[in-house]
Amino acid sequence: MNQRPEIIISSLDAERLDRMLDSLGDKQFPGKDALLAELNRADIVAPEEMPPDIVTMNSTVNFKEIASGKVFSLTLAYPHGNHNSDATVSILAPVGSALLGLKEGDQIEWPKPGGGLLSVEIIEVVYQPEREGIFHR
């Protein structure tokens, strides 16, 4: 699982994320470099052309921890969104930037708090704005 899967990001998400990162200036946060790297390597498509099984901003995704088989559900959100729920993760968190652009069936590893790696598989994109016809959010 050393090779990172290909990722797809909508042009709308890419533009908003670029503006968000520009607004942060030199401010550092965990995962900033990883998010920039993901944006730089992504295939960018128009929101209307987004495949329905891709994790986009404001998507809700079910994923499985491979070692335990435990299933989790998270909604990928912008940092200014409502994060009062344990089911929401900011794109600025390492987990958030790792999820962006993945598709159902992809497996990835990300750093666990306190060290080590967590291997997960994307099971299902439960909700994706683009799939619902929401192209301007």
LUMDOFI-724104 format. One record per atom (N, C-alpha, C): residue number from 1; residue in three letters; atom name; x, y, z. Coordinates in pm, 1 decimal. Each point is the difference from the previous one (the first is absolute). Layout:
! residues N
nr rest atom u v w
NUM Ala CA X Y Z
...
! end
This chain:
! residues 137
nr rest atom u v w
1 Met N 83.1 -119.8 0.0
1 Met CA -83.1 119.8 0.0
1 Met C 87.1 125.6 0.0
2 Asn N 121.7 -12.7 -50.6
2 Asn CA 89.9 114.0 -1.5
2 Asn C -37.1 102.1 -105.8
3 Gln N -61.7 -44.4 -109.1
3 Gln CA -36.5 90.5 -107.6
3 Gln C -133.2 67.3 30.9
4 Arg N -1.7 131.8 -13.8
4 Arg CA -124.2 73.3 24.9
4 Arg C -93.1 -15.7 -119.1
5 Pro N -129.6 -22.0 27.9
5 Pro CA -94.4 -12.6 -111.4
5 Pro C -16.6 133.2 -72.4
6 Glu N -39.6 -8.4 -127.2
6 Glu CA -31.7 121.6 -74.5
6 Glu C -118.2 68.5 66.7
7 Ile N -1.8 132.4 -6.4
7 Ile CA -112.5 73.1 58.4
7 Ile C -58.7 97.1 -101.4
8 Ile N -129.4 26.4 17.4
8 Ile CA -73.8 92.9 -85.8
8 Ile C -63.2 105.2 89.9
9 Ile N 15.3 126.1 -37.8
9 Ile CA -56.9 111.9 75.7
9 Ile C -76.9 88.3 -97.5
10 Ser N -114.0 51.3 44.3
10 Ser CA -76.3 89.6 -87.1
10 Ser C 70.3 135.0 -9.5
11 Ser N -20.1 66.2 -111.4
11 Ser CA 59.4 133.0 -17.8
11 Ser C -52.4 96.9 105.6
12 Leu N -125.1 -15.2 40.9
12 Leu CA -57.0 84.9 104.6
12 Leu C 72.5 -21.9 132.3
13 Asp N 18.9 -126.0 39.8
13 Asp CA 71.7 -29.0 124.4
13 Asp C 143.9 48.5 -7.7
14 Ala N 66.8 -23.2 -113.5
14 Ala CA 139.4 42.0 -15.0
14 Ala C 12.8 151.1 14.6
15 Glu N -90.6 74.1 -63.1
15 Glu CA 3.2 146.2 8.6
15 Glu C -23.2 47.3 143.4
16 Arg N -98.9 -57.3 66.4
16 Arg CA -29.0 40.5 138.1
16 Arg C 114.0 -36.5 94.5
17 Leu N 58.6 -115.7 -19.7
17 Leu CA 110.9 -40.7 86.1
17 Leu C 122.5 87.5 -24.0
18 Asp N 27.2 35.1 -125.0
18 Asp CA 110.7 91.9 -29.4
18 Asp C -21.8 134.3 69.0
19 Arg N -122.9 53.5 -8.3
19 Arg CA -30.4 128.1 66.2
19 Arg C 15.2 -12.3 151.1
20 Met N -45.9 -111.3 56.3
20 Met CA 9.9 -20.8 143.9
20 Met C 146.8 -3.1 42.5
21 Leu N 81.7 -74.1 -74.5
21 Leu CA 141.7 -8.1 33.8
21 Leu C 68.0 135.3 -16.2
22 Asp N -35.6 75.5 -104.2
22 Asp CA 55.3 134.6 -17.7
22 Asp C -36.0 89.4 117.6
23 Ser N -122.6 -13.1 50.7
23 Ser CA -43.9 84.7 111.4
23 Ser C 73.9 -33.0 129.2
24 Leu N 52.2 -121.2 10.2
24 Leu CA 75.1 -39.3 119.5
24 Leu C 143.2 51.8 -4.0
25 Gly N 46.1 41.0 -117.7
25 Gly CA 135.2 52.7 -13.2
25 Gly C 103.5 -102.0 43.9
26 Asp N 93.1 45.5 84.9
26 Asp CA 108.0 -86.5 47.4
26 Asp C -38.7 -80.3 123.5
27 Lys N -123.1 16.1 45.1
27 Lys CA -44.5 -72.7 119.2
27 Lys C 12.0 -150.0 -24.1
28 Gln N 61.9 -67.7 93.1
28 Gln CA 18.9 -144.5 -12.2
28 Gln C -108.2 -74.6 76.8
29 Phe N -33.5 -117.4 -47.9
29 Phe CA -91.1 -89.5 69.5
29 Phe C 40.1 -141.6 -38.1
30 Pro N -29.1 -97.4 86.9
30 Pro CA 35.6 -137.8 -34.9
30 Pro C -68.8 -40.2 -130.1
31 Gly N 75.8 -51.9 -91.5
31 Gly CA -57.7 -46.3 -125.2
31 Gly C -1.0 101.6 -112.3
32 Lys N 52.4 121.8 23.6
32 Lys CA -2.1 101.4 -105.7
32 Lys C 78.3 -46.8 -122.6
33 Asp N 119.1 -52.2 22.4
33 Asp CA 81.6 -45.8 -112.7
33 Asp C -67.3 -115.8 -72.9
34 Ala N -63.8 -88.7 76.8
34 Ala CA -69.1 -114.0 -61.5
34 Ala C -117.0 47.7 -85.6
35 Leu N -74.3 99.4 49.0
35 Leu CA -112.4 53.4 -76.7
35 Leu C 49.4 65.6 -128.7
36 Leu N 105.8 79.1 9.5
36 Leu CA 56.6 62.3 -120.0
36 Leu C 45.7 -105.8 -100.4
37 Ala N 63.1 -105.2 49.5
37 Ala CA 46.3 -107.3 -88.2
37 Ala C -117.7 -69.5 -68.4
38 Glu N -107.7 -22.7 74.9
38 Glu CA -118.1 -63.9 -58.5
38 Glu C -60.2 87.9 -109.1
39 Leu N -11.0 129.7 26.1
39 Leu CA -55.4 91.2 -100.1
39 Leu C 86.5 2.1 -125.6
40 Asn N 130.9 -4.6 18.5
40 Asn CA 91.6 6.1 -114.0
40 Asn C -1.9 -126.1 -85.1
41 Arg N -30.1 -114.9 59.2
41 Arg CA 3.5 -125.0 -76.6
41 Arg C -137.0 -42.6 -51.9
42 Ala N -104.5 71.0 38.3
42 Ala CA -137.0 -40.0 -33.9
42 Ala C -33.8 25.6 -146.5
43 Asp N -86.7 -85.8 -52.7
43 Asp CA -65.7 27.4 -127.4
43 Asp C -118.3 90.9 32.1
44 Ile N -10.8 112.9 -69.1
44 Ile CA -106.7 96.7 25.1
44 Ile C -106.6 -16.6 -108.2
45 Val N -126.3 -13.2 43.6
45 Val CA -111.7 -12.1 -94.0
45 Val C -108.4 100.4 37.7
46 Ala N -84.5 33.2 -96.4
46 Ala CA -115.0 86.5 28.2
46 Ala C -93.3 -73.2 96.7
47 Pro N -66.4 73.1 90.7
47 Pro CA -90.7 -65.6 95.3
47 Pro C -104.4 -88.2 -68.3
48 Glu N -49.0 44.0 -115.4
48 Glu CA -101.7 -76.1 -72.8
48 Glu C 53.5 -132.5 -54.5
49 Glu N 132.1 -12.1 -9.2
49 Glu CA 62.8 -121.0 -53.8
49 Glu C 57.3 -90.8 108.8
50 Met N -25.7 33.8 127.2
50 Met CA 55.8 -77.0 110.6
50 Met C -62.4 -139.8 4.7
51 Pro N 83.3 -105.5 -2.2
51 Pro CA -54.9 -134.7 17.8
51 Pro C -71.1 -10.4 135.9
52 Pro N -106.0 -79.3 9.0
52 Pro CA -82.3 -3.1 121.3
52 Pro C 62.8 -69.6 120.1
53 Asp N 112.5 -69.4 -19.7
53 Asp CA 60.4 -75.9 110.3
53 Asp C 125.8 65.6 56.2
54 Ile N 17.3 131.3 -25.3
54 Ile CA 118.1 74.6 44.2
54 Ile C -34.0 82.6 124.0
55 Val N 93.9 5.3 95.9
55 Val CA -16.5 82.8 119.6
55 Val C 33.0 144.5 -36.9
56 Thr N -100.6 87.7 6.7
56 Thr CA 17.7 142.9 -26.4
56 Thr C -27.6 76.3 129.2
57 Met N 20.7 130.1 -3.3
57 Met CA -31.5 81.1 117.4
57 Met C -149.0 -12.7 30.8
58 Asn N -31.7 -9.5 127.0
58 Asn CA -136.7 -15.9 52.1
58 Asn C -58.9 -137.7 -29.0
59 Ser N 83.9 -94.0 -43.3
59 Ser CA -45.0 -138.1 -17.7
59 Ser C 1.5 -72.1 134.5
60 Thr N -89.7 -96.6 12.9
60 Thr CA 1.3 -90.6 114.5
60 Thr C 47.8 -134.8 -50.2
61 Val N 98.7 -55.5 68.4
61 Val CA 63.9 -122.8 -45.6
61 Val C 7.1 -102.0 113.1
62 Asn N -27.4 -125.9 -34.0
62 Asn CA 21.4 -111.2 92.3
62 Asn C 133.0 -64.1 -36.3
63 Phe N 83.9 -21.8 101.2
63 Phe CA 126.6 -67.7 -23.8
63 Phe C 26.0 -99.5 111.6
64 Lys N 83.0 -98.8 -30.9
64 Lys CA 26.4 -109.1 92.8
64 Lys C 146.5 0.2 39.2
65 Glu N 25.1 -11.3 131.2
65 Glu CA 135.9 -22.9 47.9
65 Glu C 33.6 -145.4 -32.2
66 Ile N 102.9 -19.3 -79.1
66 Ile CA 28.4 -133.4 -51.7
66 Ile C 36.2 -97.9 112.0
67 Ala N 81.2 41.7 95.8
67 Ala CA 45.4 -92.0 104.9
67 Ala C -115.3 -52.2 85.2
68 Ser N -93.0 88.0 35.4
68 Ser CA -108.1 -39.2 91.5
68 Ser C -130.9 -31.7 -71.0
69 Gly N -15.3 49.8 -122.4
69 Gly CA -126.8 -15.8 -70.9
69 Gly C -106.2 99.3 43.7
70 Lys N 35.4 88.4 93.3
70 Lys CA -95.8 98.7 50.5
70 Lys C -31.5 103.0 -108.3
71 Val N -129.1 33.2 -13.6
71 Val CA -45.4 94.2 -102.0
71 Val C -29.2 135.3 64.4
72 Phe N 44.8 105.6 -65.7
72 Phe CA -20.7 137.3 44.7
72 Phe C -70.1 77.5 -110.6
73 Ser N -64.7 109.1 36.8
73 Ser CA -62.6 89.7 -96.1
73 Ser C 41.8 142.4 33.7
74 Leu N 48.9 73.8 -99.2
74 Leu CA 41.1 138.7 18.5
74 Leu C -49.9 84.7 -116.2
75 Thr N -27.7 127.0 29.8
75 Thr CA -32.3 98.6 -102.6
75 Thr C 118.1 94.5 -11.6
76 Leu N 52.1 16.2 -120.5
76 Leu CA 115.5 85.1 -26.5
76 Leu C -46.0 144.7 -13.5
77 Ala N 52.2 88.3 85.8
77 Ala CA -51.5 136.8 7.4
77 Ala C 111.5 103.9 -9.0
78 Tyr N -40.1 120.0 -40.7
78 Tyr CA 89.7 114.7 6.1
78 Tyr C 15.7 40.5 146.2
79 Pro N 112.0 65.3 35.4
79 Pro CA 22.5 33.3 141.0
79 Pro C -101.7 98.0 57.8
80 His N -61.9 81.6 -84.0
80 His CA -98.1 96.1 50.2
80 His C -137.3 -63.8 18.4
81 Gly N -13.5 -126.7 -38.3
81 Gly CA -128.0 -70.2 14.6
81 Gly C -26.4 -36.2 144.8
82 Asn N -113.5 -60.0 23.8
82 Asn CA -39.5 -39.8 134.6
82 Asn C 67.9 -131.9 34.8
83 His N 89.5 4.3 97.9
83 His CA 74.1 -119.3 40.5
83 His C -37.3 -43.0 140.9
84 Asn N -125.8 13.4 35.2
84 Asn CA -43.5 -38.5 133.6
84 Asn C -25.7 -149.5 9.9
85 Ser N 23.0 -71.2 -104.9
85 Ser CA -31.1 -142.2 -3.8
85 Ser C 128.3 -81.0 -14.7
86 Asp N 3.4 -114.2 65.0
86 Asp CA 112.7 -91.5 -18.0
86 Asp C -0.7 -60.8 -139.6
87 Ala N -109.8 17.4 -72.9
87 Ala CA -12.7 -57.9 -133.3
87 Ala C 47.2 95.3 -108.9
88 Thr N 58.4 113.7 36.8
88 Thr CA 49.2 98.1 -96.5
88 Thr C 150.7 14.2 16.5
89 Val N 71.5 4.0 -111.1
89 Val CA 144.5 19.3 3.8
89 Val C 35.8 115.7 -92.9
90 Ser N 87.0 87.0 47.1
90 Ser CA 45.1 114.1 -78.6
90 Ser C 99.1 -44.8 -106.8
91 Ile N -5.7 65.1 -113.9
91 Ile CA 96.7 -24.1 -106.3
91 Ile C 141.0 34.2 48.0
92 Leu N 12.4 84.5 103.4
92 Leu CA 131.0 37.3 52.4
92 Leu C 60.9 -108.7 87.7
93 Ala N -79.8 -96.7 43.3
93 Ala CA 52.1 -112.3 78.2
93 Ala C 66.4 -99.6 -94.6
94 Pro N 106.4 -65.4 44.0
94 Pro CA 65.0 -98.6 -86.8
94 Pro C -96.6 -105.6 -54.3
95 Val N -94.7 -42.8 80.9
95 Val CA -99.7 -97.4 -45.5
95 Val C -84.0 59.6 -112.3
96 Gly N -37.2 127.7 13.9
96 Gly CA -81.8 65.8 -101.4
96 Gly C 69.6 9.5 -133.8
97 Ser N 124.9 46.0 1.8
97 Ser CA 71.3 12.9 -127.4
97 Ser C 29.1 -136.9 -60.8
98 Ala N 11.2 -103.1 84.1
98 Ala CA 23.0 -135.0 -51.9
98 Ala C -123.8 -54.7 -70.6
99 Leu N -119.7 36.8 47.1
99 Leu CA -124.0 -51.1 -58.7
99 Leu C -35.8 67.2 -132.3
100 Leu N 34.8 127.7 -14.8
100 Leu CA -40.7 77.5 -116.6
100 Leu C 44.0 -66.0 -130.6
101 Gly N -95.8 -19.5 -89.5
101 Gly CA 30.3 -49.4 -133.3
101 Gly C 7.6 -150.8 -15.0
102 Leu N -10.5 -73.6 112.3
102 Leu CA 3.6 -145.9 -8.7
102 Leu C -131.7 -53.3 -54.5
103 Lys N 1.7 -125.4 -43.6
103 Lys CA -122.7 -63.0 -49.7
103 Lys C -27.7 -126.4 80.5
104 Glu N -121.5 -46.8 -11.4
104 Glu CA -38.7 -123.3 66.8
104 Glu C 96.5 -111.5 -39.9
105 Gly N 45.3 -75.6 99.1
105 Gly CA 94.0 -109.0 -23.6
105 Gly C 145.3 37.4 20.8
106 Asp N 32.9 130.9 0.0
106 Asp CA 138.1 41.9 23.1
106 Asp C 41.8 -32.6 142.7
107 Gln N 127.3 -35.9 15.7
107 Gln CA 58.6 -22.4 131.5
107 Gln C 114.7 97.2 18.4
108 Ile N 7.7 56.4 121.0
108 Ile CA 107.0 94.8 31.5
108 Ile C 47.7 -23.4 142.3
109 Glu N 114.2 59.9 31.6
109 Glu CA 51.9 2.2 136.2
109 Glu C 15.7 144.8 41.0
110 Trp N -32.5 29.4 126.1
110 Trp CA 30.1 132.8 50.5
110 Trp C 51.7 -10.6 141.7
111 Pro N 76.1 100.1 45.6
111 Pro CA 59.8 -5.3 133.4
111 Pro C -105.7 3.3 109.8
112 Lys N 19.4 -85.8 100.7
112 Lys CA -88.5 -0.2 116.4
112 Lys C 53.5 99.9 101.8
113 Pro N -89.7 60.8 78.8
113 Pro CA 47.9 83.0 110.4
113 Pro C 86.2 -85.8 92.4
114 Gly N 116.2 48.4 35.0
114 Gly CA 88.6 -74.7 87.9
114 Gly C 94.6 -94.1 -72.8
115 Gly N -8.2 -3.1 -132.9
115 Gly CA 92.2 -81.5 -78.2
115 Gly C -64.3 -121.0 -63.5
116 Gly N 68.1 -54.3 -96.3
116 Gly CA -50.9 -115.4 -72.9
116 Gly C -86.5 41.9 -117.1
117 Leu N -42.6 -99.5 -76.2
117 Leu CA -83.3 25.9 -116.8
117 Leu C -132.5 -73.4 12.1
118 Leu N -102.0 61.1 -55.0
118 Leu CA -133.6 -58.1 -3.8
118 Leu C -32.3 -29.7 -146.0
119 Ser N -29.3 -126.5 -30.4
119 Ser CA -37.0 -39.3 -136.1
119 Ser C -151.1 -6.4 -9.6
120 Val N -55.6 69.5 -100.2
120 Val CA -145.1 3.2 -16.7
120 Val C -37.1 -23.6 -146.1
121 Glu N -123.9 -43.8 -18.2
121 Glu CA -56.6 -18.4 -133.4
121 Glu C -129.0 79.2 -9.6
122 Ile N -16.3 73.7 -109.3
122 Ile CA -123.5 73.0 -24.7
122 Ile C -105.9 -101.9 -41.0
123 Ile N -106.4 -9.7 78.6
123 Ile CA -106.6 -95.7 -28.5
123 Ile C -106.1 61.8 -89.7
124 Glu N -46.9 120.4 38.2
124 Glu CA -111.1 60.2 -74.0
124 Glu C 0.1 151.1 16.8
125 Val N -24.3 70.0 -108.9
125 Val CA -28.5 142.9 7.2
125 Val C -151.7 8.9 15.8
126 Val N -42.7 23.4 124.2
126 Val CA -142.1 -1.5 34.0
126 Val C -70.9 120.6 -59.7
127 Tyr N 66.7 115.1 7.0
127 Tyr CA -57.3 124.4 -53.6
127 Tyr C 111.2 76.1 -69.7
128 Gln N -28.9 47.2 -119.6
128 Gln CA 92.0 84.8 -74.8
128 Gln C -82.9 111.7 -62.2
129 Pro N 31.8 127.4 29.1
129 Pro CA -79.9 110.7 -54.0
129 Pro C -14.6 -4.5 -152.1
130 Glu N 107.9 -29.5 -69.7
130 Glu CA -4.5 -1.8 -146.5
130 Glu C -97.8 -105.5 -51.3
131 Arg N -2.9 -114.7 64.2
131 Arg CA -91.1 -107.8 -40.7
131 Arg C -145.6 42.1 17.1
132 Glu N -23.2 90.6 97.1
132 Glu CA -135.2 49.8 27.1
132 Glu C -34.8 121.9 -85.3
133 Gly N 91.1 39.3 -90.1
133 Gly CA -26.5 114.5 -86.4
133 Gly C 32.1 133.7 64.3
134 Ile N 74.0 -2.0 110.8
134 Ile CA 37.9 123.7 69.5
134 Ile C 140.6 36.8 -47.5
135 Phe N 6.3 94.2 -92.9
135 Phe CA 126.9 36.2 -60.8
135 Phe C 55.0 134.0 48.1
136 His N -77.5 77.2 71.3
136 His CA 43.6 133.0 45.4
136 His C -31.6 12.1 147.6
137 Arg N 94.2 -43.4 84.2
137 Arg CA -25.1 0.6 144.2
137 Arg C 95.6 89.7 72.2
! end
